[in-house]
């Protein structure tokens, strides 16, 4: 009888949890929600996802939809339809990710798109909804936009248990976007003009090899243990080919790229995570393809990113960067005698130190193509800082300083990190 009662309570709790995952209430009308049933997931947008604002489109409508099926042949599908009332353009995109079977699971992703994109690859730190609110209330619209349309196909699989291969190809048309609005709810003045790009088209192909040597857990009966000494080693090698047909001319180029991430355990003294990355183009690059040092904006960032550098501040046709992040854990904070409590250091906070260095080079032919005032970090950009991690369990407060005073950006940073 006791066992039967336990099973009934467990089943009831599971049913309640399943019902909650499928509820869509008034609060979700604003922020949206991911609905989940068994292995299926549906992303339903809210008002902040549907209504957006920027200086190119003015008020814009977006109708995004996404769904996943963890066991289906179609693993994920996405679709979006939008319209800008000032640029008077329709935008749309569609994506499908398929499991294509074989000895090892393989995945095929097909995408098509036509719409407004941000200029630099690392500019998508925050949602369009957050940027819209910043523009409406404080006239902040720091991103630069251009029109991008095209299609791509990507195939990936594991050729060995710890080696993943990815291959893809795509075609893209580029077009410059113009500013159409200076409106803001609370501020007077004007937005800066939108940066132009080198209009034209590009045909690209890419192949990558990624090793995954992260520690796995071995389970024997009810006992689980690491298969070896803890590791987070992930090396990646990639080669990208691009065929440019732009208003500045026609040319071909290759971009070899690499990255390496891992961590080192120093026992009682903490753990150091590191990431090394770099790339070099064999020919000149237009502004929409520049290799940049990953920056931050409006006081928000992520780990392994330059806090004191703005997005698009440093770049060129080759770059390299090293990131170090040492986690001392709770021990130094315990030594400070901080009181115990739900959100105090002795419960969950961590003390971290971070250091980053990066450099870029730009050949004269690339500089001749620039439509954006970008700087080189010929003398490596170096910054260091301290962070309190796991504030309220999920946030991180970063305080950083630019040691080499390059460019015109600020030498200090105080902001919130969003853990990757």
C-alpha positions in Angstrom: 0.0 0.0 0.0 2.8 2.4 0.8 4.5 1.7 -2.5 1.3 2.2 -4.4 0.7 5.5 -2.6 4.3 6.6 -3.5 3.7 5.8 -7.1 0.4 7.7 -7.2 1.9 10.8 -5.6 4.9 10.6 -8.1 2.5 10.2 -11.1 0.4 13.2 -9.9 3.4 15.4 -9.5 4.7 14.4 -13.0 1.2 15.2 -14.4 1.2 18.6 -12.7 4.6 19.4 -14.0 3.7 18.3 -17.6 0.6 20.5 -17.4 2.7 23.5 -16.3 5.0 23.1 -19.3 2.0 23.4 -21.6 0.4 26.4 -19.9 0.4 29.8 -21.7 -0.9 32.5 -19.4 -1.2 36.4 -19.5 2.4 36.9 -18.5 3.5 34.8 -21.5 1.7 37.2 -23.8 4.4 39.7 -23.1 7.6 37.5 -23.0 6.5 34.4 -24.8 7.2 30.8 -23.7 8.6 27.5 -24.7 5.8 24.9 -24.5 7.0 21.3 -24.0 5.3 17.9 -24.2 7.4 14.8 -24.0 10.2 15.2 -26.5 8.5 18.0 -28.4 9.0 21.8 -27.9 7.3 24.8 -29.4 8.6 28.4 -29.0 5.6 30.8 -28.9 6.6 34.5 -29.2 5.3 37.3 -26.9 4.6 41.0 -27.6 8.2 42.0 -27.1 9.2 39.5 -29.8 6.6 40.6 -32.2 6.9 44.4 -31.9 10.4 45.8 -32.5 12.0 49.1 -33.3 15.3 50.3 -34.9 16.6 53.2 -36.9 16.4 51.4 -40.2 12.9 49.9 -40.1 11.3 52.2 -37.5 8.4 50.1 -36.1 8.7 46.5 -37.3 6.5 43.4 -36.9 8.0 40.0 -36.5 6.2 36.7 -36.4 8.7 34.0 -35.4 8.0 30.4 -34.7 10.2 27.4 -33.8 9.6 23.8 -32.8 11.8 20.8 -31.9 11.4 17.1 -31.8 14.2 15.3 -30.0 13.3 11.9 -31.6 11.8 12.9 -34.9 13.4 12.9 -38.4 12.9 16.6 -38.4 14.7 17.7 -35.3 14.0 21.4 -35.5 12.2 23.8 -37.8 12.0 27.6 -37.7 10.1 30.2 -39.7 9.8 34.0 -39.4 7.9 36.7 -41.3 8.4 40.4 -40.7 7.8 43.9 -42.1 9.4 47.3 -41.5 7.0 50.2 -41.8 9.7 52.8 -42.7 11.9 50.8 -45.1 8.7 49.1 -46.5 10.3 45.7 -46.8 9.1 42.3 -46.0 11.6 39.9 -44.3 11.5 36.2 -43.9 13.5 33.1 -43.0 13.0 29.4 -42.7 15.2 26.6 -41.3 15.0 22.9 -41.0 17.3 20.4 -39.3 17.0 16.8 -40.2 18.5 13.6 -38.9 19.7 11.7 -42.0 20.7 8.4 -40.3 23.6 6.1 -41.2 26.0 4.2 -39.0 26.6 7.4 -37.0 23.8 10.0 -36.5 24.2 12.7 -39.1 22.3 16.0 -39.3 21.5 18.2 -42.3 20.5 21.8 -41.8 18.9 23.8 -44.6 18.2 27.5 -44.3 16.9 30.4 -46.4 16.7 34.0 -45.4 16.0 37.5 -46.6 16.1 40.4 -44.1 18.0 42.8 -41.9 21.2 41.6 -40.3 23.8 43.1 -37.9 27.1 44.1 -39.3 29.5 42.0 -37.1 29.2 38.3 -36.3 29.4 38.9 -32.6 26.8 41.6 -32.4 24.0 39.3 -31.3 24.7 39.5 -27.6 21.2 40.4 -26.7 17.7 39.9 -28.1 16.2 42.3 -30.6 13.5 43.0 -27.9 16.2 44.4 -25.5 17.8 46.5 -28.2 14.3 47.8 -29.2 13.6 48.9 -25.6 17.0 50.6 -25.4 16.3 52.6 -28.6 12.8 53.6 -27.7 13.7 54.8 -24.2 17.3 56.0 -24.4 18.1 56.4 -28.1 20.6 53.5 -28.0 20.9 51.8 -31.3 24.6 50.9 -31.4 24.3 48.1 -34.0 24.8 48.6 -37.7 22.5 46.9 -40.1 22.5 45.7 -43.7 20.2 43.6 -45.9 21.2 40.0 -46.4 19.5 37.3 -48.4 20.5 33.9 -49.4 20.5 30.2 -48.5 22.8 27.7 -46.9 23.2 24.0 -46.2 25.2 22.3 -43.4 26.0 18.7 -42.8 27.6 17.3 -39.6 28.4 13.9 -38.1 30.9 12.1 -35.9 33.4 10.1 -38.0 34.9 8.9 -34.8 33.4 8.9 -31.3 35.3 12.0 -30.4 35.7 13.7 -33.8 32.9 15.7 -35.4 33.0 16.8 -39.1 31.0 19.7 -40.4 30.7 20.7 -44.0 28.6 23.5 -45.4 28.0 25.9 -48.3 26.0 29.0 -48.9 25.2 31.9 -51.1 24.5 35.4 -49.8 23.5 38.8 -51.4 24.5 42.0 -49.5 22.9 45.4 -49.6 23.5 48.6 -47.6 20.7 49.8 -45.3 19.8 53.4 -44.7 18.6 55.1 -41.6 14.9 56.1 -41.7 14.1 57.2 -38.2 15.4 59.5 -35.5 12.5 59.0 -33.1 12.9 58.2 -29.4 10.4 58.4 -26.6 12.5 60.3 -24.0 15.5 61.8 -25.9 16.0 64.5 -28.5 18.6 64.5 -31.2 19.4 62.1 -34.0 20.8 58.6 -34.4 24.1 58.2 -36.2 24.0 57.2 -39.8 24.0 53.5 -40.6 27.4 52.1 -41.9 27.4 50.9 -45.5 28.7 47.6 -46.6 30.3 46.5 -49.9 27.2 45.5 -51.9 27.2 42.4 -54.0 27.2 38.6 -53.5 29.3 35.9 -52.0 29.6 32.1 -52.5 31.1 30.3 -49.6 32.0 26.8 -48.5 33.4 25.6 -45.1 34.7 22.4 -43.5 35.5 22.0 -39.9 36.9 19.3 -37.6 36.0 19.4 -33.9 37.4 17.1 -31.2 35.4 16.6 -28.0 37.7 15.3 -25.3 35.5 16.4 -22.4 35.3 14.0 -19.5 32.4 11.5 -19.7 30.8 9.7 -16.8 30.9 5.9 -16.8 27.9 4.2 -15.1 28.2 0.7 -13.6 25.0 -0.3 -11.8 24.2 2.5 -9.5 27.7 3.9 -9.4 29.0 6.6 -11.8 32.6 7.8 -12.0 34.7 9.9 -14.5 36.3 7.8 -17.1 39.6 9.7 -16.5 41.1 12.8 -15.1 38.6 15.8 -15.5 39.0 17.6 -18.9 37.1 20.1 -21.0 39.4 19.9 -24.1 37.8 21.0 -27.3 40.0 21.7 -30.3 38.6 22.9 -33.6 40.2 23.4 -37.1 38.2 24.9 -39.9 38.8 26.2 -43.5 36.4 28.6 -45.3 36.4 29.5 -48.9 34.8 32.7 -50.2 34.2 33.9 -53.8 33.4 37.6 -53.8 31.4 39.4 -56.4 31.1 42.9 -55.0 30.9 46.5 -56.2 34.6 46.8 -55.3 35.6 43.9 -57.6 35.8 40.1 -57.8 38.3 37.9 -55.9 38.7 34.6 -54.1 40.1 33.9 -50.6 40.6 31.2 -48.0 40.2 31.7 -44.2 41.9 29.0 -42.1 40.7 29.1 -38.5 41.5 27.4 -35.2 40.3 27.4 -31.6 41.2 25.5 -28.4 39.5 25.5 -25.1 40.2 23.5 -21.9 40.5 23.9 -18.1 43.2 23.1 -15.6 42.4 22.0 -12.1 44.7 23.3 -9.4 42.9 21.6 -6.6 42.4 23.8 -3.5 43.7 26.8 -5.5 40.9 26.7 -8.1 40.4 26.0 -11.8 41.7 27.9 -14.8 39.6 27.9 -18.0 41.4 29.1 -21.2 40.5 29.6 -24.8 42.8 30.3 -27.7 41.4 31.3 -31.2 42.7 32.8 -34.4 42.0 33.2 -38.1 43.8 34.6 -41.2 42.3 35.5 -44.6 44.5 35.0 -47.7 43.1 38.0 -49.5 41.4 41.3 -48.7 38.1 41.3 -46.8 35.1 43.6 -47.1 33.7 45.1 -44.0 30.9 42.5 -43.6 33.5 39.7 -43.5 36.1 41.2 -41.2 37.7 39.2 -38.5 37.2 41.0 -35.2 38.1 40.8 -31.6 34.9 39.9 -29.7 33.7 42.9 -27.8 30.8 43.9 -25.5 28.1 46.6 -25.4 25.9 48.6 -22.9 27.4 47.0 -19.8 26.5 43.4 -20.8 28.9 40.7 -22.0 29.7 37.0 -21.8 32.8 35.1 -20.7 35.7 34.9 -23.1 35.1 38.3 -24.6 36.8 41.7 -24.4 34.9 43.7 -21.8 36.6 47.0 -22.5 36.4 46.8 -26.3 33.2 47.6 -28.3 31.9 45.3 -30.9 33.7 46.1 -34.2 36.3 48.3 -32.5 39.3 46.1 -33.5 39.6 43.9 -36.6 41.2 43.1 -39.9 42.0 40.2 -42.1 43.8 38.3 -39.4 43.3 38.0 -35.6 44.3 36.0 -32.6 43.1 36.0 -29.0 43.9 34.3 -25.7 41.4 34.3 -22.8 42.1 33.1 -19.2 39.6 32.8 -16.5 40.6 31.5 -13.0 38.0 30.5 -10.6 39.1 30.6 -6.9 35.7 29.3 -5.8 34.3 30.3 -2.4 37.5 30.0 -0.4 38.8 33.6 -0.6 35.3 34.9 0.2 35.1 32.6 3.2 38.5 34.0 4.4 36.9 37.5 4.4 34.4 36.4 7.0 31.3 37.2 4.9 28.1 36.2 6.7 26.1 33.2 5.7 22.8 33.5 3.9 20.8 32.5 0.8 22.6 34.9 -1.5 25.8 35.4 0.4 29.3 34.3 -0.5 29.5 31.3 1.8 26.5 29.8 0.1 27.2 30.1 -3.6 29.4 33.1 -4.7 32.7 32.5 -6.5 35.7 34.9 -6.9 37.2 34.9 -10.4 40.1 36.7 -12.1 40.2 37.1 -15.9 42.9 38.1 -18.4 42.6 38.5 -22.2 45.0 39.5 -24.9 44.3 39.9 -28.7 45.8 41.4 -31.8 44.7 42.1 -35.3 46.3 43.0 -38.7 44.8 44.6 -41.7 46.5 44.7 -45.2 46.2 47.9 -47.2 43.8 46.3 -49.7 41.4 45.6 -46.9 41.7 49.1 -45.5 40.8 50.5 -48.9 37.4 48.6 -48.7 36.5 49.9 -45.2 33.1 51.5 -44.8 33.5 51.5 -41.0 36.2 53.2 -38.8 37.8 50.1 -37.5 41.2 50.0 -35.7 44.0 47.5 -35.6 45.4 46.1 -32.4 49.0 45.9 -33.7 50.2 46.3 -30.1 48.2 43.5 -28.5 45.1 44.7 -26.6 45.4 43.4 -23.0 42.8 43.6 -20.3 42.4 42.1 -16.8 39.8 42.1 -14.2 38.0 40.5 -11.3 34.5 39.0 -11.1 31.9 37.8 -8.6 30.2 34.8 -10.1 26.9 33.1 -9.3 25.1 36.1 -8.0 21.5 34.9 -7.5 22.8 31.6 -8.9 23.0 32.8 -12.5 24.7 36.2 -12.9 28.2 37.4 -12.8 29.5 41.0 -12.0 32.6 41.9 -14.0 35.1 44.7 -13.3 37.8 45.1 -15.9 40.6 47.4 -17.0 42.2 47.9 -20.4 46.0 47.7 -19.7 47.1 48.7 -23.2 45.3 51.9 -24.0 44.5 51.3 -27.7 41.7 52.9 -29.7 39.1 55.4 -28.3 37.0 53.1 -26.2 36.8 53.2 -22.4 39.6 51.8 -20.3 37.2 50.6 -17.6 34.3 48.2 -17.6 31.7 47.4 -15.0 28.8 45.2 -16.0 27.0 42.0 -15.9 28.1 38.8 -17.6 25.6 36.2 -18.9 27.2 32.7 -18.5 27.5 30.7 -21.8 
